Amino acid sequence: MKSFGLCLFILVSSPCLLQANLSSDYYTKTCPEFEETLVQIVTDKQIAAPTTAAGTLRLFFHDCMVDGCDASILVASTPRKTSERDADINRSLPGDAFDVITRIKTAVELKCPNIVSCSDILVGATRSLITMVGGPRVNVKFGRKDSLVSDMNRVEGKLARPNMTMDHIISIFESSGLTVQEMVALVGAHTIGFSHCKEFASRIFNKSDQNGPVEMNPKYAAELRKLCANYTNDEQMSAFNDVFTPGKFDNMYYKNLKHGYGLLQSDHAIAFDNRTRSLVDLYAEDETAFFDAFAKAMEKVSEKNVKTGKLGEVRRRCDQYNDYKG
């Protein structure tokens, strides 16, 4: 936090960002094999399940945009408490993302018990997977504690939905301390991964013009209608966010938007809104500029509202608090 006054203000309402407690070599002495173990496991997992990178990146955002990167998204619900994981917007989070975090945590606990937090594992795994699929190196620091709270009711309004207006999406990012420029860069995460048909069905069905919506490439819309024809009966039907290079982290997402290949309504909106269009044009033309902006914005998100000291714990299991009695 750059301003002491701002930090003091935040401290009144929420845990203050304590970057001084984070460092790139946090586990060098206490768990020297952490990085090597993490990289080996995410490599094996990505090779076995190529959608792991996109899923883990999405898991990162759904965790960090709600009260900071504190692994609250990983906590399982109990009969007495419904956690963030079971909020409506989180129910489609992919199992491979949760699985890779569990695998890393299990391996690390065997080497250095009660040392490495689940939140640091999620941040570290996301960083490594982005690089593995061709993206930029995100400089991350470690030293986070895991949250003591995971509440479904804290999620709504903190994560953007594809059918929101651009005003609403911008306000969500701004409430998290992120600028419009950082928002446009972070949305570039759609260069990998997929979206379920229900998220964009309104764009391709129920249109008077059956050639497709005017803002979407007609042939693209027609193919999507074929793909998603049975989506109401099969909720798992989905399409790649980037139809041309879906498994590669590059700037093709922005190029697609300029030619009518934006999958979600929010994708189209960001390409033509006066506040964001110039940034989409820049990142479509200059991949280096996109990579640099994305890496810096990711670093900022990863250090927001970090839990330290008694505000958190190092969970022995990522899906349970340490005092869980069963």
Secondary structure, 3 states (H helix, E strand, C coil): CCCHHHHHHHHHHCCCCCHHHCECCCCCCCCCCHHHHHHHHHHHHHHHCCCHHHHHHHHHHHHHCCCCCCCHHHCCCECCECCHHHCHHHCCCCHHHHHHHHHHHHHHHHHCCCCCCHHHHHHHHHHHHHHHCCCCCCCCCECCCECCCCCHHHCCCCCCCCCCCHHHHHHHHHHCCCCHHHHHHHHHHHHCCEEEHHHCHHHHCCCCCCCCCCCCCHHHHHHHHHHCCCCCCCCCCEEECCCCCCCCCCCHHHHHHCCCCCCCHHHHHHHHCCCCHHHHHHHHHCHHHHHHHHHHHHHHHHCCCCCCHHHCECCCECCECCCCCC
